[in-house]
Every structure is written in structure tokens, then in C-alpha cells.
Amino acid sequence: MRIYNFSKELGKNIQAFNSNNLFMTRILKDSDHTYVGCMHIEENGEVGLHQATIPQLLLIVNGEGWVKGNERIEYRIQTGYAVFWEAEEWHETRTDKGLTAIIIESKSMNLDMKEEEWNSIQED
């Protein structure tokens, strides 16, 4: 057995795309263009608007915030929910209270979760 640390303190402060209060800790990178990391977005933080280079899956493990995709509509997201963006899709994430999420980027993803209707969690 091995034990690893992916805490915010080991993360890199990311400011690309006008992001702020964002720390990314790498978890896994393989030769088949698959990347896994932990995003720590502090209070009043955001991942600025940018285009996904490959499909991305964002899994909220703690906290809450808002996400946008190509449709530019802001949706509320919270612990236990995931967001999937296609390659080349414009997207952003922000939070008032802070959130922690696992981000998976891979050319090939076969999602096996229950898909939610957006209007069930869309902010009024």
C-alpha cells in the first residue's frame, strides 16, 4: 500500500484565463492523454472562461458553485454532482463559498452515471 497527498497546499496556483483563488494538484497523467487532478477553488474563486482541449469531467466532492458551457447559462452545482464538457466546448466554473473537485480529462470517456435534467439544479 502507498499513501498520497493531493491537498491544496501541494497544488499550483493557477491564474490562466483570468482564474483566481484556484489551486490545482496533479493526481495522474498517462501517455494516452488522460489527466486527473484535484481543483481547489477558494471562496470567491473561479476558473475563467476557456476552451476544453479534450473532453473533461468535473466531479464536485465538496462545496458548491456555478458552471457554464457553450450555452452561456449559469447552473448551480454542488457536492455529488458532475459536469461533462466536450472537446472544444467553452466553459467556466466559479464559487462564492469554495469548492473542491476532481477533474478528469481524457480523449475517451464512457460515463456510467445518472444524467440530470439541467433545470432540476439550474439557479432561479
trRosetta pair geometry for C-beta under 8 A, 3 or more apart (Angstrom, degrees):
i j d omega theta_ij theta_ji phi_ij phi_ji
4 27 7.9 108 126 -140 145 76
5 10 5.9 121 117 -18 102 151
6 10 6.7 -110 -144 67 28 128
6 11 7.9 57 178 -66 63 91
6 25 4.4 143 -171 120 76 136
6 26 7.9 -128 -130 79 101 31
6 27 5.4 2 -107 -89 143 93
6 38 4.6 108 148 8 121 141
7 10 5.5 92 64 10 72 98
7 11 7.5 -117 111 -20 44 93
7 25 6.8 127 67 -74 23 162
8 11 5.2 -49 -155 14 43 124
8 23 4.8 82 -156 86 84 146
8 25 6.9 -119 -100 -36 28 122
8 40 3.9 -95 -100 84 104 177
10 25 5.3 65 89 -122 92 117
11 23 3.5 101 100 161 136 98
11 24 5.3 152 -162 68 109 23
11 25 3.9 -81 -85 -58 87 79
11 38 7.2 -107 -86 84 121 90
11 40 5.8 -166 1 25 164 118
12 23 6.7 157 69 -155 30 66
12 24 5.5 -27 55 61 86 83
12 25 7.6 150 6 -83 68 43
13 22 7.2 110 -160 81 52 60
13 23 5.8 -33 -92 -98 51 77
14 19 5.2 -6 117 90 93 144
14 22 4.5 -56 62 104 99 111
14 23 7.0 164 6 -105 86 22
14 24 5.2 45 -31 -4 129 113
14 47 7.7 10 103 -116 132 83
15 18 7.7 -11 175 -128 67 16
15 19 5.7 -158 -139 68 25 82
15 20 6.8 37 -122 -88 76 57
15 22 7.6 165 -74 52 40 104
16 19 6.0 18 64 15 51 114
16 48 7.3 -142 114 47 53 118
16 50 7.4 35 129 -74 101 150
17 47 7.0 30 86 172 130 62
17 48 3.4 -176 130 80 88 111
17 49 6.3 -156 -178 65 113 41
17 50 4.2 -70 -104 -53 150 116
17 92 7.9 -161 147 -106 129 99
18 46 7.8 -7 117 93 82 115
18 48 3.9 120 66 -101 77 152
18 49 7.7 10 50 29 111 74
19 22 4.5 -38 159 18 120 145
19 45 7.7 28 180 -179 79 88
19 46 6.0 -142 -137 99 61 65
19 47 5.1 -3 -115 -128 117 42
19 48 4.5 -118 -58 -4 63 92
20 44 7.8 -31 103 123 114 80
20 45 5.7 -143 99 -136 66 67
20 46 6.0 31 43 42 78 79
20 48 8.0 71 -7 -47 70 100
21 41 6.2 74 113 -168 91 62
21 42 3.8 -108 -180 56 110 98
21 43 6.8 -98 -175 63 157 44
21 44 6.2 103 2 86 160 67
21 45 2.9 -119 86 -93 111 106
21 46 7.3 66 51 11 95 50
22 39 6.7 -29 -158 -162 93 96
22 40 7.4 143 -158 79 44 56
22 41 5.3 -11 -103 -106 74 77
22 42 7.7 -132 -64 14 32 79
22 45 5.5 149 -58 179 69 123
22 46 7.2 -66 -51 82 116 28
22 47 5.8 105 -106 -81 150 73
23 39 7.6 142 78 -160 49 48
23 40 4.3 -16 65 63 99 106
23 41 7.9 -172 27 -76 65 35
23 42 7.5 57 -1 -28 102 98
24 37 5.2 15 -174 161 96 140
24 38 7.3 154 -156 77 51 48
24 39 5.6 -18 -103 -102 77 66
24 40 7.6 -164 -75 23 30 74
24 103 7.9 -38 -135 31 107 134
25 37 6.1 160 80 -167 46 84
25 38 4.5 -10 59 56 102 99
25 40 7.1 47 -8 -10 103 108
26 29 6.5 -23 -170 -31 121 109
26 35 7.7 -68 -138 -166 91 96
26 36 7.9 96 -168 85 57 56
26 37 5.2 -48 -109 -106 41 99
27 36 4.3 -61 73 108 113 96
27 37 5.5 178 6 -102 89 33
27 38 6.0 90 -45 -21 116 87
27 102 7.5 -11 0 -141 156 96
28 34 7.2 -21 119 120 107 95
28 35 7.0 167 91 -155 66 36
28 36 4.0 27 44 40 100 110
29 34 7.4 166 -147 90 37 59
29 35 5.2 6 -106 -111 78 77
29 36 7.7 -146 -61 29 48 65
30 33 7.9 -43 81 26 75 20
30 34 4.9 9 43 56 104 101
32 106 7.8 24 113 -146 94 93
32 107 7.4 -111 155 28 81 113
33 54 6.2 152 159 -75 119 169
33 105 7.7 -84 159 125 76 91
33 106 6.6 123 112 -141 78 49
33 107 5.0 52 92 -23 129 109
34 104 7.5 -15 -166 -170 87 86
34 105 7.0 167 -150 89 40 60
34 106 4.3 14 -112 -104 84 99
34 107 7.6 -91 -67 14 71 74
35 103 7.8 -6 111 112 93 93
35 104 7.4 162 86 -155 54 41
35 105 4.4 3 53 54 99 104
35 106 7.4 -169 26 -64 56 65
36 102 6.7 -7 -169 -176 93 98
36 103 7.1 164 -151 85 45 54
36 104 5.2 -6 -104 -105 81 73
36 105 7.8 -163 -70 25 40 66
37 102 7.4 164 86 -155 37 55
37 103 5.1 -11 62 57 86 100
38 100 6.7 -3 -178 -172 99 94
38 101 7.3 163 -156 85 55 39
38 102 5.8 -33 -101 -100 67 62
38 103 7.5 172 -95 15 17 80
39 47 7.1 -28 -158 -61 145 131
39 58 7.6 -24 26 -138 139 100
39 93 7.9 66 133 82 156 150
39 99 7.9 17 106 104 99 87
39 100 7.0 166 87 -154 59 45
39 101 4.7 -8 56 61 105 89
39 102 7.7 -179 16 -90 79 12
39 103 5.4 62 -22 -22 112 117
40 100 5.5 -6 -108 -109 66 83
41 45 4.0 -167 -178 94 83 129
41 46 7.0 68 -156 -75 128 17
41 47 6.8 -85 -92 -33 130 88
41 63 7.7 -162 66 102 92 159
41 65 6.9 13 88 -64 142 158
41 93 6.9 -134 -56 118 164 111
41 94 7.7 -160 170 -144 147 31
41 95 5.1 120 113 23 123 126
41 98 6.3 175 98 -148 67 53
41 99 5.2 7 56 55 106 78
41 100 7.6 -169 26 -78 69 37
41 101 7.5 12 2 11 107 103
42 45 4.7 104 58 -36 60 132
42 98 5.3 -26 -155 -109 34 102
43 95 7.3 -98 -125 113 30 97
43 96 6.8 1 -158 157 71 40
43 97 6.0 -25 -113 -153 82 22
43 98 4.8 -40 -61 -49 59 95
44 95 7.5 -93 -53 94 12 64
44 96 6.1 23 -78 -138 58 47
45 94 7.0 -170 102 -148 45 62
45 95 5.8 5 58 53 79 94
45 98 7.0 56 20 -107 114 60
46 92 6.6 13 180 175 106 107
46 93 6.6 173 -154 93 63 53
46 94 3.8 -13 -105 -105 100 88
46 95 7.3 178 -80 19 59 60
47 50 7.6 -80 154 19 90 110
47 92 5.9 -175 91 -154 74 62
47 93 4.4 30 37 48 109 93
47 94 7.4 -142 29 -67 59 54
48 92 5.9 -42 178 -124 22 115
49 68 7.5 -31 -101 78 94 125
49 90 6.1 15 -172 -179 95 101
49 91 7.3 177 -137 90 59 20
49 92 4.4 -50 -79 -56 59 124
50 90 7.2 -170 104 -143 17 66
50 91 7.2 -34 64 61 58 63
50 92 7.2 108 13 -82 64 78
51 88 5.8 -11 -177 -152 112 42
51 89 7.0 159 -149 78 67 25
51 90 5.3 -39 -90 -88 71 64
51 91 7.9 107 -115 16 29 72
52 55 6.7 46 150 -114 140 19
52 56 4.9 -134 -129 -3 128 115
52 85 4.8 160 -38 118 149 119
52 86 6.9 156 68 96 139 35
52 87 5.7 -125 109 -127 102 33
52 88 6.4 -54 69 2 78 16
52 89 5.1 12 22 51 116 76
52 91 6.4 28 -37 19 101 119
52 105 7.7 -170 -160 -125 99 107
53 87 6.7 -24 137 -145 26 87
53 88 7.8 50 -122 -66 23 51
53 105 7.7 37 63 -167 89 135
54 87 5.1 -23 -135 -99 30 104
54 105 5.3 98 76 178 106 96
54 106 6.6 -136 135 96 127 10
54 107 5.3 -70 -155 -80 128 60
55 84 7.0 -4 -173 -172 101 92
55 85 6.9 171 -152 89 55 56
55 86 5.8 -34 -104 -137 84 37
55 87 5.4 -56 -49 -44 61 77
55 105 7.0 158 87 -150 50 58
55 106 6.3 -34 73 70 98 58
55 107 7.0 114 23 -132 98 20
55 108 8.0 107 39 -64 133 9
55 109 5.4 -131 110 12 140 122
56 84 7.2 166 88 -152 51 48
56 85 4.7 2 56 55 97 101
56 91 7.7 -144 63 52 133 151
56 103 6.3 -16 -167 -168 104 96
56 104 7.0 151 -157 80 53 50
56 105 5.0 -19 -101 -97 78 80
57 82 6.0 0 -176 -179 92 119
57 83 7.4 163 -154 82 47 46
57 84 5.2 -12 -104 -102 76 78
57 85 8.0 -165 -73 24 35 66
57 103 7.2 155 80 -156 52 47
57 104 4.4 -8 56 58 103 101
57 105 7.8 -169 22 -72 67 37
57 106 8.0 -13 6 23 106 97
57 109 6.2 161 -35 -147 126 162
57 111 7.2 162 -103 -93 135 111
58 67 7.2 166 71 -105 149 144
58 77 7.9 21 109 172 120 162
58 82 6.3 160 83 -158 52 64
58 83 4.5 -5 55 55 107 94
58 84 7.8 -163 22 -72 71 33
58 85 7.6 39 -8 -4 105 102
58 93 6.8 -174 -155 -76 165 147
58 101 5.2 9 -174 167 87 142
58 102 7.7 157 -156 80 42 47
58 103 5.5 -11 -104 -104 70 78
59 82 4.7 -19 -100 -103 66 100
59 101 5.9 154 75 -163 46 81
59 102 4.5 -9 58 56 109 94
59 103 7.7 -165 22 -74 73 32
59 104 7.4 38 -8 -4 108 103
60 63 6.7 -116 -169 69 105 74
60 64 7.4 59 -176 -100 147 41
60 65 7.7 -168 -114 29 132 95
60 77 5.6 162 -38 147 148 105
60 78 6.2 176 115 138 152 17
60 79 5.4 -125 125 -98 102 32
60 80 6.8 -33 82 27 95 32
60 81 5.4 16 34 61 119 73
60 82 7.0 -158 9 -83 74 44
60 99 5.9 -45 -141 -173 101 125
60 100 7.6 110 -160 79 58 49
60 101 5.0 -41 -99 -98 49 99
61 79 6.6 14 163 -134 17 84
61 100 5.3 -55 68 101 95 96
61 101 6.2 156 9 -109 81 36
61 102 6.1 65 -28 -14 123 92
62 79 5.7 19 -110 -97 25 113
62 99 6.4 168 94 -154 60 55
62 100 4.2 23 51 40 103 107
63 78 7.4 -136 116 -144 38 61
63 79 6.5 118 39 -56 31 91
63 95 6.2 17 153 -147 127 149
63 97 6.1 -174 -152 97 96 95
63 98 5.0 -111 -121 107 142 63
63 99 3.1 -156 93 -103 131 62
63 100 5.9 117 8 10 118 64
64 76 7.0 0 -177 -174 107 91
64 77 6.7 171 -154 92 62 52
64 78 4.1 -11 -107 -107 97 83
64 79 6.9 -65 -66 -15 75 73
64 95 6.7 139 95 -134 46 103
64 97 6.2 32 54 52 88 120
64 99 6.1 -164 28 -83 14 115
65 76 7.7 176 103 -149 26 55
65 77 5.8 -15 68 61 69 94
65 78 7.9 154 19 -83 49 51
65 93 6.1 64 116 178 139 85
65 94 5.6 -171 -175 96 114 40
65 95 3.2 -70 -94 -85 117 83
65 96 7.2 163 -113 9 72 60
65 97 7.7 -145 -73 44 74 77
65 99 4.8 -91 -18 -14 118 143
66 74 4.7 10 177 -176 128 103
66 75 6.4 150 -155 73 73 35
66 76 5.8 -42 -98 -96 75 45
66 77 6.6 145 -112 13 20 87
66 93 7.3 166 86 -153 48 50
66 94 5.4 -10 58 61 93 85
66 95 7.3 171 16 -81 66 47
66 123 6.8 -28 -109 -21 114 137
67 74 7.4 149 71 -151 28 59
67 75 5.6 -28 61 62 80 90
67 77 5.1 40 -7 -20 110 135
67 83 5.1 -87 139 -94 174 167
67 91 6.8 -5 -176 -170 93 103
67 92 7.2 174 -151 89 53 47
67 93 5.1 -14 -103 -103 80 77
68 71 7.7 -137 -168 69 77 67
68 72 5.8 20 -171 -135 123 33
68 73 6.7 166 -129 70 84 32
68 74 5.3 -41 -74 -93 97 61
68 75 7.4 148 -84 14 46 78
68 90 8.0 -27 118 120 98 84
68 91 6.1 172 89 -147 63 56
68 92 5.1 9 48 49 104 85
68 93 7.9 -158 22 -70 68 40
69 72 7.8 -95 78 -41 44 32
69 73 7.8 -12 43 47 77 74
69 83 7.8 -162 -60 -178 110 117
69 85 6.0 -173 -119 -110 104 96
69 89 5.7 -22 -162 169 94 122
69 90 7.1 117 -179 81 44 61
69 91 5.1 -12 -109 -98 55 94
70 89 5.3 -90 -43 -151 103 87
70 90 5.5 103 -95 45 61 86
70 91 7.6 -41 -39 -65 55 74
73 122 7.4 -19 149 -136 120 118
74 123 6.3 -21 108 33 94 125
75 118 5.9 -83 -110 -162 143 99
75 121 6.2 65 179 103 102 92
75 122 5.1 -65 -122 -108 84 65
75 123 6.7 175 -141 -2 31 83
76 121 5.4 -129 75 160 87 85
76 122 6.7 127 19 -154 86 16
76 123 4.5 113 -35 -58 106 89
77 81 5.2 -141 -157 87 81 132
77 83 6.2 -50 -107 -42 147 120
77 93 7.7 -50 43 -137 142 100
77 99 7.9 49 98 -131 100 165
77 121 7.0 69 -91 144 45 137
78 81 5.8 75 57 11 54 118
78 121 7.6 -143 12 -155 96 127
81 116 7.0 -37 -134 3 106 151
81 121 6.8 91 -108 -123 158 173
82 113 6.3 73 39 72 136 170
83 91 8.0 154 139 -160 130 141
83 93 7.9 171 51 -90 152 113
84 109 7.6 -162 -137 100 121 147
84 111 6.4 -61 -78 -67 151 152
85 89 4.4 -148 -175 76 94 131
85 91 4.8 -74 -105 -34 150 154
86 89 4.6 100 58 -29 74 122
87 107 7.9 21 -65 -126 133 62
93 99 7.9 -100 162 66 119 137
93 101 7.8 -74 177 17 163 157
95 98 5.6 132 126 -79 137 8
95 99 4.6 -170 -84 -3 156 104
104 109 7.2 117 118 -102 119 131
106 109 5.2 118 74 -59 113 92
111 115 8.0 79 120 -69 133 96
116 120 5.6 -114 178 57 103 127
116 121 6.3 28 142 -4 144 119
117 120 4.7 93 73 -13 89 107
118 121 6.9 -83 -164 50 41 82
118 122 5.5 56 148 -54 79 107
119 122 5.1 -38 -127 11 40 125
